[in-house]
Amino acid sequence: MRNLYENGSMTITVLPACPDCLALSFTRMEPGLVIRALKLYAKTQS
């Protein structure tokens, strides 16, 4: 597993078995932060 974003208890993990899928595991994560992280992930895949 590869962590694209990690800050304390906030983590976004990419599942290697499903590279097009994001598994979001978080506590108290802000929606805006999720969107920014997803956009960053999209840039790394393009």
Sequence and secondary structure as in RCSB ss.txt:
>XXXX:A:sequence
MRNLYENGSMTITVLPACPDCLALSFTRMEPGLVIRALKLYAKTQS
>XXXX:A:secstr
 EEEEEETTEEEEE TT TT EEEE SS  HHHHHHHHHHHHHHH 
